[in-house]
Every structure is written in C-alpha cells, then in structure tokens.
Amino acid sequence: MEVTGGVAAIDAAGAERARLAEADAGAEPWRAWGPYLAERAWGTVREDYSEHGTAWDYFPHDHARSRAYRWNDDGMGGICDDRQTFCFALGLWNGRDPIIKERMFGLGGDGGNHGEDAKEYWWYLDSTPTHSWMRWRYHYPQAAFPYDDLVHVNGRRSREEAEYELVDTGVFDEDRYWAVTVDYAKAGTEDMCVVITVANRGPDPATLDLLPTLWFRNTWSWGLPGRDAVPQLQGSPGRLVGRHRVLGQLVLQADEPVPPLVCDNETNAQRLWGLPGTTLYPKDGINDHLIAGTPTVNPEHRGTKGALHYRLTLAGGEERQIRLRLAVTAPPPGADPAPELDLGDGFSAVVRDREAEADAFFAELIPAAASAEEAAVARQAVAGLMWGKQFYHFDVQRWLTGDPGSAPPPPGRRFGRNHAWWHMNSFDVISMPDPWEYPWYAAWDLAFHCVTIARVDPGFAKAQLLLLLREWYQHPNGQIPAYEWAFGDVNPPVHAWAAIRVFEIDGGRDHDFLARIMHKLLLNFTWWVNRKDVGGNNVFEGGFLGLDNVGPFDRSAALPVAGVLEQSDGTGWMAMYALNLLDMSLRLARKDRAYEDMATKFFEHFAYIAGAAYQQGLWDDEDCFFYDVLRLPDGSRVPLKVRSIVGLLPLAATSRLNTADLARLPELAARLRWVLANKGEYHDVVGARRLSADGRQQRLLSMVGPDQLVKILTRMLDEDEFLSPYGVRTLSRRHLDKPFTVSLGGSDFTVGYEPAESTSGLFGGNSNWRGPVWMPVNYLLVEALREFAAFFGDDLTIEYPTGSGRKVTLHEVADDLSRRLIALFLPDSWGRRPIYGACELFQTHPDWRDLIAFPEYFHGDNGAGLGAWHQTGWTALVVDLILGVHRS
C-alpha cells in the first residue's frame, strides 16, 4: 500500500509537517489512528454504576478480563481509531501467571498506603504528532507476577512507609524478564505496520505466549436504537478479517500462519455473578482456553475479539521480531476475499522511512546546542504526551439514567456524583494527565499539556483548549469541568494563559482562535466573579484549586468554623486571569478596535483584584509573604501563616503594557491615567514605568509590586526555604522543624514539610503539595521571572541563592531554575538520574537507565520521582525549559 497525500516525495525533515498540514486542512485524516486506547478503563467513574460512587470496588481489576466495558476499552501498548470502533493491543503470558497479561495491574484508591498506584514498568519511547511513527516498551517478569504480594504488603504498610513496588519483589533479579518493544509505522492513514520485538533478558531458555489481539468495542449491547448491529471477526491461519458497518473491512495479517483464537467481546456473567451468559465464548475466552484448556474459543474462529497466537521459546539473551500489518482494506460492507497485505520489502521501507522522518522532525525541534541527553529527554517527553492522548466517551445523562439494555442505575445516582453536569457528552480524543492513574482529562493539567503539544502540533493544542469550552463541556453557568470524579471541583483558571502561549508558539497569527476562545472564557471569568468572590471584595475562595493538601485542612470542604477562606492563590490566579484576558484583548484590538472596551475592562478588573490582596490583608508586611486568610463572621481575620506555593503564585500575575498599545488604544490610555490620578491605592500594582531595551516606555502590571518583589524572592530563593537543588519546593523547608498549627473549632490542624509522599489522607493521599517539587507551578514561576526580567532588564539584581553574596539578574535566575528542573532527568556526574532515587536497577542497568520516566512530582530534597509514574502530562513542560535555556 502506498503512502497517501504525496508525502513520500517530500524530504524527511518536512514529511511529518506535511502530514500535519494535510490533517489540519481536512485533506487526509492522519490523526484518525493513534495510541488512543487507555491503559486502564476499570475503576473509573464512567464504569461505576454503584449507588454510592465506589468506583474501585464496582469494577475492579479482577473483573476487567471478563467484563465488557461500557464507555471505552483498555490494553497494553495499543492503538485504536478516534471513535474507538476497533482496538488493537498486546496479550502476553509467561506460562506461570494466573491470567494473560492484557492490561497493566495496579492498586485502587484504597489499596495502597499512598492512593492508587500502577505496579508495572512501561515506557513511551517515541511518537510523532500524527502517530506515523511510535515506539513503546514493557518489561514483563518471567516468574509469576506477584499480584497478591503487591496487594497484601501495600495494604499492611502505613502512610509513613514507602510504597512496595514491583522491583522490590525480586521478580527482575538475574534479569529474568522479557523486554517487549512495539514499533508502529503508518503506511497510510488507515494502514499500520507493526514490529514487535521480544527479547529474553534472562540467562536461561524461556517461553512466552505472544497474543497480538484485535477486537471491536462493544457498542451493540447498550440497547440503543440503530446501534445493535454486531460486527464480526473471522480468523484463519496468520490473519483476522473484520467487518464493521461503519469502518468497513479491517485486516490484521501476521508474518507466518500462526493459529487464530477468537471469542466474543461479551461479559462472562457466569464467572462474575453466577448468571447465564449470552455466549459460550465470552471476553475472557482466550484467557481461559490458553491457561486452563477450556473450550471457550469459537472452533469456527468467528466472534468480535481475536488474537493471533505466537508461542516463542528463546534462548537466554535471544530476541525475536515479528511483523504484523493492520489496515482497512475496503469500505462498508467490505470485499470478499480480503486482500493479502505486504509484509516484505514495502513493509520494511515504510518502517525505515517513518523512523527517519521522526528523527528529522525532532532534529528540527530540538536546538543543536542541547546535549544528547537533553535531546533524549525532550523526545521521550513528547512521546509521553502523544501516547497520553486517549479516546474519551462519557454521556453523563445516559450514565445517570442507564441504557435501555441494562438494569436502571440506583435512584440515588440522580442526586450523587456529577448529577448537575447532565449536559456533558464527551466523544473525543483528549490529552490525559496519565494513561493509568488519571485516565480522564483534568482541566488545568490539559492547559499545561497544550503548551508543550503546541511545539509539535499546534493544531491539536488549539483544538484541545477549545474543546473544554464547547457547549457540551462547559457548564451553562460558565464553569469549566474539572475532572470526572467531580466535574464541579475548581481547577485554577489557566486556560487563558495557555491559549496565549499556544497562540505565540504557533506564530501569533491565528486571531480567529484567540477570538473564539476569549468569547467562551468571558463566561468562565464571570462565573468566577459571581461564584468565588463571596464578599464581593475582589479576593477569591476557589477551593483546593488543584493543590490538594497544601493547607492545614481541606480547602474544598466545609470550613471547621463559620467563616470564609480568602485565598492568596485563588486571588493570584484571578489577577493572572484578568491580565491574560487583557493580553488577549490587546492582541485582538490590533485587528478589531471593538476589543478595546474589553482591554479597558480587564485592566481595571486586574487593578481591583491585585489591590484587594493588600487591602484585605493577604500580604503580610512583617513576613513579606502572601497567606490565606480566614475571615470570621464578626469581621476579624485569622491569617494562616503557612509558607507555601500559595504565597508564591501571585508572582505569576505579571504582565507589561507598552506605549505602542497605549497609543493605538486611546480609551485604555485614558483609563490608565484616570486610575493613577484618582485611585492612589493601585499605584503599586499598575504604576511602575521603565524604558524597554528598544527604547519604548513600558508599564508593569503585577500583583507583586516592585517593593514586594525582592522581599518575596528572597524567601523563594532561600535554600533553607523554597529553593531545592531541583527547583522550587511547594512548602518552605522551615516547616520541617516548625510545622504550622492552627486551632479551629476545638481541633488542631497542622502542616509540616513532607518532601516525598503525603502522610495526609486529604484527597485520597495520592498526591502531596507539602514539600515536593511540581513542574507546572515551577514553570509558571520561571515564566514570571522572565516577565519581570523583561521589565527591569539588568538593572535589577538579586542575591542568588539567598545568603550566598552572589548577585545575578532575573534572567539568570530563570535560566538556573530551568536547569535545576531539567537536571531531574539528566545523569549527574556519577551517571545517576535524580528521578530514579536509590533504585539501582533504574540507575545502573544498561537495559533500564536510559528509559526515562516523567513522574507526577519530585522529592523536595533529592529529586526522586513520585506520584503517578507515567504522568508525562504537565511534567513534559521540561521540553519548553530545554528549548528556553538554549534559546538563540
């Protein structure tokens, strides 16, 4: 099969860009197939039909092999189309496990001592944005997988103890594992060449059953009119042929005539509940047949789920490659007979060319000044973002009321989780925070993802930002949905900031995108003002704001005493939001003067918010820091003097106005003069003026005025407080010896410095903002420093680190902070990557040490990776940092 769209004739460096252009123009659907198959669909809210929202219990891992999913599917190293009509993934069996390895195992929210946690090792090694080239890697033990051991040991451990990981069980000792690598190369938009490399890393011969598996997602069992047509897979030696009423004819062909095993993607009700099933060959039929020899695969090789069965016996150190090709070969209703697919020289050429084109694409992206190690980090970070794109289907109203073909959900669900979000109907490919631990979008995570995605695929980045503001996502009241466990929770309002960054990265030309997103953000800004400023005094009460357990008590729950929690980070986020909308208005007003009114409005609203932070007591003059303040019914205020990221985030509310914009927009200039003449209390936040490097006058708009800037940076850049070897901690290290405690309502609430996993159960205990380094907030602080540096130039220097006696510019501070964050992933002078901590296997083994993970957050003292291990998501901002320090 030939490459479509004329791409083959283009030089390697431009081939992927040409595919992207074709996809954006609607000429060729190069994004139609990709790694959109989730790593985990069990234990999710979508699959939870329980009365009380016990998602982990209602659909546990033990059910996953036997139970057809309702909303999406999962698999290992898999792909699907963007409607998840079909799915393709790996099955593996080492001859000792009680089940075929079809999906990654991990602990549920109540199964470990620090919340949900995947207990396997896999890596996303490569991917172009159109998924024309992808590489995935997994290490599978040859010993029996220690499912029970991982459950029982973690269940016994307290929050003060480390998690018990797969590497701790000894199953990788003596290198007794299979290294399985999958390469994908597109020969066309619906034609995928697949190379699976299986390597026996152990010293002795071993046997592995390899089961490349193809199935249709079960949509026919819902009982919905017009959707009950059952597709069909037909197996024969070395191939599976599928027929689907929408997709057409789909062929999976192997490089040798291995036997097919075919069953039905239907629930095994007999195993799960002791009830009669609809088929003799249910979803787990291949599993039971291979492991127990049961007659649970169709002898006629017909069904809706099929695998090609390779049994590989390899000597110690031996490896074997197999070739597969998966392609749509005819539109509906299909052709007969199905054509043979090329697995010879043409296949080899496609794989070779796509890898070379990927190399050229990333060579253009990554500066030549970057080291080889930095280039590898950047490329694998992008790969993780691309593999993190998942098909997400969730019709909340249908979920609340149930399908015609199923029993009605319990009545209490109509008043339970997400019942107020009945309008939501998702059916999209979305960038996820983590394909296993967080296989659902999170609004503020996604905004950060898009900044890095824009470096390789600005079209997709813009579409993602717009998606959550569409009518079937954004609530009619203007709120942006947070995440599926609670759409109504409040995430920081970073969508506008991300939109501006994506606009700039894309060349600053797409004003239609900027206008579209601004119109929807106006609704969201109004929601914030109406719902999260209880006192109408321009200080905000956002809730936990994505920072989980940063405070002494749960900021999203009812307060322990009557009153209102006025938040420094909530107010800082809103000041930043106003500046972002001002920035958008200015850019749009250059094309359309109608936006000048909006610029004036957001300039003034920023001044009110930033000024209120001081007027309402969020800034503490004695400590030179911003704190949350508890406002009691009698009007008195209790400052919660926790030195945390909450008090640093106001730095991000910073921008500049230049004389060119003011000259173009006389109404804005007049309003600025009026505010300065009549509202003296706002001078600190809008009054500073300087000449820029090009001789133009510029004005600083900042929640942190010039007088406060040096004071707050003195704390932030103190190694005894926030500054760690690997970035800015989320809590001052001073709280190690001096935890903060407040007594409220007869109870004590304490925050102490915890550089690693949380010992608090707030928000399930599966993340910690009480000391570790988090990439997104560090990235915002670096950006803020660059904005201040652009205003002050080299005239402002600051002691860095605090107490060192060394004075540097703010540009130099931003660069050094960037390098500290990048250093998390790079080998140090001893060849050890900080993210891997004390784990010798990851640090020194040649088969592991260059496979880079992108954890959720990092130990506040030594940089070890923590939390969700595969959360490339916002941690992929390291790509932007690498590009930033090597800027020309």
Long-range contacts (C-beta under 8 A, 24 or more apart in sequence): 1-187, 1-188, 1-191, 1-327, 1-341, 1-342, 1-346, 2-187, 2-188, 3-187, 3-188, 3-350, 4-28, 4-188, 4-189, 5-30, 8-353, 11-360, 12-353, 12-356, 12-357, 12-359, 12-360, 13-357, 13-360, 13-361, 13-363, 13-364, 15-132, 15-353, 15-357, 15-360, 15-361, 16-128, 16-129, 16-130, 16-132, 16-357, 16-358, 16-360, 16-361, 17-361, 19-130, 19-132, 20-129, 20-130, 20-457, 20-459, 23-130, 23-459, 24-459, 28-189, 29-189, 30-130, 30-131, 30-132, 30-186, 30-189, 31-82, 31-129, 31-130, 31-131, 31-429, 31-460, 32-81, 32-82, 32-189, 32-190, 33-79, 33-80, 33-81, 33-82, 33-131, 33-186, 33-189, 33-190, 33-192, 34-79, 34-80, 34-82, 34-131, 34-386, 34-389, 34-429, 35-78, 35-79, 35-127, 35-131, 35-134, 35-136, 35-386, 35-387, 35-389, 36-79, 36-80, 36-81, 36-82, 36-84, 36-389, 36-390, 36-391, 36-429, 37-73, 37-74, 37-75, 37-78, 37-79, 37-80, 37-84, 37-87, 37-88, 37-89, 37-390, 37-391, 38-72, 38-73, 38-74, 38-75, 38-390, 38-391, 38-432, 38-435, 38-439, 39-74, 39-75, 39-76, 39-103, 39-104, 39-118, 39-435, 39-436, 39-439, 39-870, 40-74, 40-103, 40-104, 40-106, 40-118, 40-435, 40-436, 40-437, 40-439, 41-69, 41-71, 41-72, 41-73, 41-74, 41-439, 42-69, 42-74, 42-103, 43-108, 43-109, 43-116, 44-71, 44-439, 44-440, 44-484, 45-417, 45-418, 45-440, 45-484, 45-485, 46-70, 46-71, 46-72, 46-393, 46-394, 46-399, 46-440, 46-484, 47-71, 49-402, 49-409, 49-410, 49-413, 50-410, 51-409, 51-410, 51-412, 51-413, 51-416, 52-412, 52-416, 53-416, 53-417, 55-109, 56-108, 56-109, 56-110, 56-111, 56-116, 57-108, 60-108, 61-103, 61-105, 61-106, 61-108, 63-272, 64-102, 64-103, 65-99, 65-100, 65-102, 65-103, 65-283, 65-284, 65-287, 66-267, 66-268, 66-271, 66-272, 66-282, 66-283, 66-284, 67-267, 67-268, 67-272, 67-283, 68-218, 68-221, 68-265, 68-266, 68-267, 68-283, 69-217, 69-218, 70-222, 70-403, 71-393, 71-394, 71-399, 72-217, 72-390, 72-391, 72-392, 72-393, 73-215, 73-217, 74-103, 74-439, 75-102, 75-103, 75-213, 76-101, 76-102, 76-103, 76-104, 76-122, 76-138, 77-122, 77-136, 77-138, 77-180, 77-182, 79-131, 79-184, 79-192, 80-217, 80-391, 81-190, 81-247, 82-391, 82-429, 83-246, 83-391, 83-427, 84-217, 84-391, 84-393, 85-216, 85-217, 85-244, 85-246, 85-247, 86-214, 86-215, 86-216, 86-217, 86-242, 86-244, 86-247, 86-250, 87-214, 87-215, 87-216, 87-217, 88-212, 88-213, 88-214, 88-252, 88-326, 89-213, 90-138, 90-180, 90-182, 90-196, 90-210, 90-211, 90-212, 90-213, 91-209, 91-210, 91-211, 91-212, 91-213, 91-286, 91-307, 92-140, 92-178, 92-180, 92-208, 92-209, 92-210, 92-211, 93-208, 93-209, 93-211, 93-290, 93-291, 94-140, 94-141, 94-142, 94-143, 94-144, 94-145, 94-178, 94-206, 94-207, 94-208, 94-209, 95-207, 95-208, 95-209, 96-142, 96-143, 96-144, 96-145, 97-144, 97-145, 98-144, 98-147, 98-291, 99-287, 99-291, 100-209, 100-211, 100-286, 100-287, 100-290, 100-291, 101-140, 101-145, 102-213, 102-287, 104-436, 105-145, 105-147, 105-150, 106-436, 106-437, 107-150, 107-151, 107-154, 109-764, 109-766, 111-151, 111-154, 111-155, 112-154, 112-155, 112-157, 112-163, 113-154, 113-157, 113-158, 113-159, 113-161, 113-163, 113-765, 114-159, 114-163, 114-757, 114-758, 114-765, 114-766, 115-764, 115-765, 115-766, 115-767, 116-437, 116-764, 116-766, 117-154, 117-163, 117-437, 117-766, 118-436, 118-437, 118-868, 118-869, 118-870, 119-150, 119-165, 119-166, 120-166, 121-166, 121-167, 122-870, 123-380, 123-851, 123-852, 123-853, 124-380, 124-383, 124-384, 124-386, 124-387, 124-388, 124-870, 124-872, 125-181, 125-380, 125-383, 125-851, 126-358, 126-379, 126-380, 126-383, 127-382, 127-383, 127-386, 127-387, 128-354, 128-357, 128-358, 128-361, 128-386, 128-456, 129-386, 129-453, 129-456, 129-457, 129-460, 130-186, 130-457, 131-184, 131-186, 131-386, 132-185, 132-186, 132-354, 132-357, 132-358, 133-183, 133-184, 133-185, 133-186, 133-354, 133-355, 133-357, 133-358, 134-182, 134-183, 134-184, 134-383, 134-386, 134-387, 135-181, 135-182, 135-183, 135-184, 135-383, 136-181, 136-182, 136-387, 137-179, 137-180, 137-181, 137-182, 137-851, 138-179, 138-180, 138-181, 139-172, 139-177, 139-178, 139-179, 139-180, 139-848, 140-177, 140-178, 140-180, 140-208, 141-166, 141-171, 141-172, 141-176, 141-177, 141-178, 142-176, 142-177, 142-178, 142-200, 142-202, 142-206, 143-171, 143-176, 145-171, 146-171, 159-757, 159-758, 159-759, 159-760, 159-761, 159-765, 160-759, 162-757, 163-757, 167-839, 167-841, 167-842, 172-841, 174-202, 174-203, 175-201, 175-202, 175-203, 175-847, 176-201, 176-202, 176-203, 176-204, 176-206, 177-201, 177-202, 178-206, 178-208, 179-319, 179-847, 183-351, 183-355, 185-350, 185-351, 185-353, 185-354, 185-355, 186-350, 186-354, 187-325, 187-327, 187-346, 187-347, 187-350, 188-327, 190-327, 190-328, 191-325, 191-326, 191-327, 191-328, 192-325, 192-326, 192-327, 193-323, 193-324, 193-325, 193-347, 193-350, 193-351, 194-323, 194-324, 194-325, 194-326, 195-321, 195-322, 195-323, 195-324, 195-351, 196-321, 196-322, 196-324, 197-319, 197-320, 197-321, 198-312, 198-314, 198-319, 198-320, 198-321, 198-322, 199-314, 199-318, 199-319, 199-320, 200-314, 200-315, 200-316, 200-317, 200-318, 200-319, 201-317, 201-847, 202-316, 203-316, 203-317, 204-316, 205-313, 205-314, 205-315, 205-316, 206-313, 206-314, 206-316, 207-311, 207-312, 207-313, 207-314, 208-311, 208-312, 208-314, 209-290, 209-309, 209-310, 209-311, 209-312, 210-309, 210-310, 210-311, 210-312, 210-322, 211-261, 211-286, 211-290, 211-307, 211-308, 211-309, 211-310, 212-252, 212-254, 212-307, 212-308, 212-310, 212-322, 212-324, 213-286, 213-305, 213-306, 213-307, 214-240, 214-242, 214-250, 214-252, 214-305, 214-306, 214-307, 214-326, 215-265, 215-304, 215-305, 215-306, 216-242, 216-244, 216-265, 216-304, 216-305, 217-265, 218-265, 218-266, 218-304, 221-266, 221-405, 222-403, 222-404, 222-405, 222-406, 223-403, 223-404, 223-405, 223-406, 224-403, 224-404, 224-405, 230-304, 231-304, 232-302, 232-303, 232-304, 233-262, 233-302, 233-303, 233-304, 233-305, 233-306, 234-262, 234-301, 234-302, 235-260, 235-261, 235-262, 235-301, 235-302, 235-306, 236-260, 236-301, 238-308, 239-308, 239-338, 240-306, 240-308, 241-338, 243-333, 243-334, 244-332, 245-332, 245-333, 246-332, 247-328, 247-332, 248-328, 248-329, 248-330, 248-331, 248-332, 248-333, 248-334, 249-328, 249-329, 249-330, 249-331, 249-333, 249-334, 249-335, 249-338, 250-326, 250-327, 250-328, 250-329, 251-325, 251-326, 251-327, 251-328, 251-329, 251-338, 251-339, 251-341, 252-306, 252-308, 252-324, 252-325, 252-326, 253-324, 253-325, 253-326, 253-340, 253-341, 253-343, 254-308, 254-310, 254-322, 254-323, 254-324, 254-343, 255-322, 255-323, 255-324, 255-343, 256-322, 258-308, 258-309, 258-310, 259-308, 259-309, 260-301, 260-306, 260-307, 260-308, 260-309, 261-286, 261-289, 261-290, 261-297, 261-306, 261-307, 261-308, 261-309, 262-286, 262-297, 262-298, 262-301, 262-302, 262-303, 262-305, 262-306, 262-307, 263-289, 263-296, 263-297, 263-298, 263-303, 263-305, 263-306, 264-298, 264-303, 264-304, 264-305, 265-303, 265-304, 265-305, 266-304, 323-347, 361-456, 365-455, 365-456, 366-882, 366-883, 367-882, 367-883, 367-886, 367-887, 367-888, 369-886, 370-882, 370-886, 371-826, 373-826, 373-827, 374-822, 374-826, 374-882, 374-886, 376-850, 376-852, 377-822, 377-825, 377-826, 377-852, 377-878, 377-882, 378-878, 378-879, 378-882, 378-883, 380-852, 380-854, 381-452, 381-852, 381-854, 381-872, 381-875, 381-876, 381-878, 381-879, 382-452, 382-455, 382-456, 382-876, 382-879, 383-872, 384-854, 384-870, 384-872, 384-873, 384-876, 385-431, 385-449, 385-452, 385-453, 385-872, 385-873, 385-876, 386-456, 387-435, 387-872, 388-431, 388-432, 388-433, 388-434, 388-435, 388-449, 388-872, 388-873, 389-429, 389-430, 389-431, 389-432, 390-429, 390-430, 390-431, 390-432, 390-435, 390-439, 391-428, 391-429, 392-426, 392-427, 392-428, 392-429, 392-430, 392-432, 392-440, 392-441, 393-426, 393-427, 394-424, 394-425, 394-426, 394-484, 395-424, 395-425, 395-426, 395-427, 396-421, 396-422, 396-423, 396-424, 396-425, 396-487, 397-422, 397-423, 397-424, 397-425, 417-485, 417-486, 418-484, 418-486, 418-487, 418-488, 420-475, 420-487, 420-488, 421-475, 421-481, 421-487, 421-488, 423-471, 423-472, 423-475, 423-476, 424-472, 424-473, 424-481, 424-487, 425-472, 426-472, 426-473, 428-467, 430-464, 430-467, 431-464, 431-873, 432-873, 433-868, 433-871, 433-873, 433-874, 434-856, 434-868, 434-870, 434-871, 434-872, 434-873, 435-870, 436-868, 436-870, 437-766, 437-856, 437-867, 437-868, 437-870, 437-871, 438-483, 438-868, 438-871, 438-873, 440-483, 440-484, 440-485, 441-468, 441-483, 441-484, 442-482, 442-483, 442-491, 442-546, 443-468, 443-480, 443-481, 443-482, 443-483, 443-491, 443-495, 444-491, 444-492, 444-494, 444-546, 444-776, 445-776, 445-873, 445-874, 447-494, 447-495, 447-497, 447-498, 448-494, 448-498, 448-776, 448-779, 448-873, 448-874, 448-877, 449-873, 449-874, 449-876, 450-498, 450-502, 451-498, 451-501, 451-502, 451-505, 451-877, 451-880, 452-876, 452-877, 452-879, 452-880, 454-501, 454-502, 454-505, 454-506, 455-505, 455-879, 455-880, 455-883, 458-502, 458-505, 458-506, 461-502, 461-505, 461-506, 462-502, 462-506, 462-510, 462-513, 465-495, 465-498, 465-499, 465-502, 465-517, 466-513, 466-516, 466-517, 466-520, 468-495, 469-495, 469-517, 469-520, 469-521, 469-524, 470-520, 474-520, 474-523, 474-524, 475-527, 477-527, 477-531, 478-523, 478-524, 478-525, 478-526, 478-527, 479-524, 479-527, 479-531, 480-524, 489-543, 489-544, 489-556, 490-532, 490-542, 490-543, 490-544, 490-545, 490-556, 491-545, 491-546, 492-542, 492-545, 492-546, 492-569, 492-573, 493-524, 493-525, 493-528, 493-573, 493-574, 493-576, 493-577, 494-573, 495-521, 495-524, 496-521, 496-577, 496-580, 496-581, 496-584, 497-576, 497-577, 497-580, 499-580, 499-584, 500-580, 500-583, 500-584, 500-587, 503-587, 508-587, 511-587, 511-588, 511-591, 514-584, 514-587, 514-588, 515-588, 517-584, 518-581, 518-584, 518-585, 518-588, 518-598, 521-581, 521-584, 522-581, 522-598, 525-577, 525-578, 525-581, 528-574, 528-577, 532-570, 532-574, 534-564, 535-564, 535-566, 535-631, 537-612, 537-615, 537-616, 538-571, 538-608, 538-609, 538-611, 538-612, 538-616, 539-566, 539-567, 539-570, 539-571, 539-609, 539-612, 539-613, 539-616, 539-618, 540-566, 540-567, 540-570, 540-571, 540-573, 540-574, 540-609, 541-565, 541-566, 541-567, 541-570, 542-567, 542-569, 542-570, 542-573, 543-570, 544-763, 545-569, 545-570, 545-573, 547-645, 547-646, 547-730, 547-769, 548-762, 548-763, 548-767, 548-768, 548-769, 549-758, 549-760, 549-762, 549-763, 549-767, 549-768, 549-769, 549-770, 550-642, 550-644, 550-645, 550-646, 550-730, 550-731, 550-751, 550-769, 550-770, 551-628, 551-640, 551-642, 551-644, 551-646, 551-751, 552-640, 552-642, 552-740, 552-741, 552-742, 552-749, 552-750, 552-751, 553-744, 553-749, 554-762, 554-763, 555-628, 559-630, 559-744, 560-744, 560-745, 560-747, 560-749, 561-630, 561-632, 561-744, 561-745, 562-632, 562-633, 563-630, 563-631, 563-632, 563-633, 564-630, 564-631, 565-628, 565-629, 565-630, 565-631, 566-616, 566-618, 566-628, 566-629, 566-630, 566-631, 567-628, 567-646, 568-613, 568-618, 568-626, 568-627, 568-628, 568-629, 568-646, 568-647, 568-649, 568-650, 569-628, 569-645, 569-646, 569-649, 569-650, 571-609, 571-612, 571-613, 571-618, 571-650, 571-703, 572-613, 572-626, 572-649, 572-650, 572-651, 572-652, 572-653, 572-703, 573-649, 573-652, 573-653, 574-609, 575-606, 575-609, 575-610, 575-613, 575-650, 575-653, 575-703, 576-652, 576-653, 576-654, 576-703, 578-602, 578-605, 578-606, 578-609, 579-606, 579-653, 579-654, 579-655, 579-701, 582-606, 582-655, 582-701, 583-655, 586-657, 586-661, 586-665, 589-664, 589-665, 590-664, 593-665, 596-665, 596-667, 596-668, 597-667, 599-665, 599-668, 600-665, 600-667, 600-668, 600-671, 603-657, 603-668, 603-671, 603-672, 603-686, 603-701, 604-671, 604-675, 606-653, 606-685, 606-686, 606-701, 607-675, 607-679, 607-682, 607-685, 607-686, 608-682, 609-703, 610-653, 610-682, 610-685, 610-686, 610-701, 610-702, 610-703, 611-679, 611-681, 611-682, 611-684, 611-685, 613-650, 613-703, 614-684, 615-681, 619-708, 624-708, 624-711, 624-712, 624-714, 624-715, 625-712, 625-715, 626-650, 626-712, 630-744, 638-742, 640-740, 640-742, 641-740, 642-731, 642-735, 642-740, 642-751, 643-715, 643-721, 643-722, 643-731, 643-732, 643-734, 643-735, 644-730, 644-731, 644-732, 644-751, 644-769, 644-770, 645-728, 645-730, 645-731, 645-769, 645-774, 645-777, 647-712, 648-712, 648-716, 648-722, 648-728, 648-777, 648-781, 649-777, 649-780, 650-703, 650-704, 651-703, 651-704, 651-709, 651-712, 651-716, 651-781, 651-784, 651-785, 652-780, 652-781, 652-783, 652-784, 653-702, 653-703, 653-704, 654-700, 654-701, 654-702, 654-703, 654-704, 654-784, 654-787, 654-788, 655-701, 655-702, 655-787, 656-698, 656-699, 656-700, 656-701, 656-787, 656-790, 656-791, 657-698, 657-699, 657-701, 658-692, 658-696, 658-697, 658-698, 658-699, 659-696, 659-697, 659-698, 660-696, 672-699, 684-708, 688-791, 690-791, 690-792, 690-793, 692-790, 692-791, 692-793, 693-793, 698-791, 700-788, 700-791, 702-788, 709-788, 710-796, 710-798, 713-798, 713-813, 714-798, 714-799, 714-802, 715-802, 716-781, 717-798, 717-799, 717-800, 717-801, 717-802, 717-813, 718-801, 718-802, 718-803, 719-801, 719-802, 719-803, 721-802, 723-801, 723-802, 724-773, 724-820, 724-860, 724-861, 724-863, 725-820, 725-823, 725-861, 725-862, 725-863, 726-773, 726-820, 726-821, 726-823, 726-824, 726-834, 726-858, 726-862, 726-863, 727-773, 727-775, 727-778, 727-817, 727-820, 727-821, 727-824, 727-858, 728-773, 728-777, 728-778, 728-781, 728-817, 729-753, 729-755, 729-771, 729-772, 729-773, 729-860, 730-769, 730-770, 730-771, 730-772, 730-773, 730-774, 730-777, 730-860, 731-769, 731-770, 731-771, 731-860, 733-771, 733-860, 733-861, 753-860, 755-859, 755-860, 755-861, 755-862, 756-859, 756-860, 756-864, 756-866, 757-866, 757-867, 766-867, 767-856, 767-857, 767-867, 768-857, 768-866, 768-867, 771-860, 772-857, 772-858, 772-859, 772-860, 772-866, 773-821, 773-824, 773-857, 773-858, 773-859, 773-860, 773-863, 774-857, 774-858, 775-821, 775-857, 775-858, 775-874, 775-875, 775-877, 775-878, 776-874, 776-877, 778-817, 778-821, 779-821, 779-874, 779-877, 779-880, 779-881, 781-817, 782-814, 782-817, 782-818, 782-821, 782-881, 782-884, 785-810, 785-811, 785-813, 785-814, 785-817, 786-810, 786-811, 786-814, 789-814, 815-884, 815-885, 818-881, 818-884, 818-885, 819-885, 821-878, 821-881, 822-878, 822-881, 822-882, 822-885, 823-863, 824-858, 824-863, 824-865, 824-878, 825-852, 825-854, 825-878, 834-858, 834-862, 834-863, 834-864, 835-863, 835-864, 835-865, 836-864, 836-865, 837-862, 837-864, 837-865, 838-864, 854-878
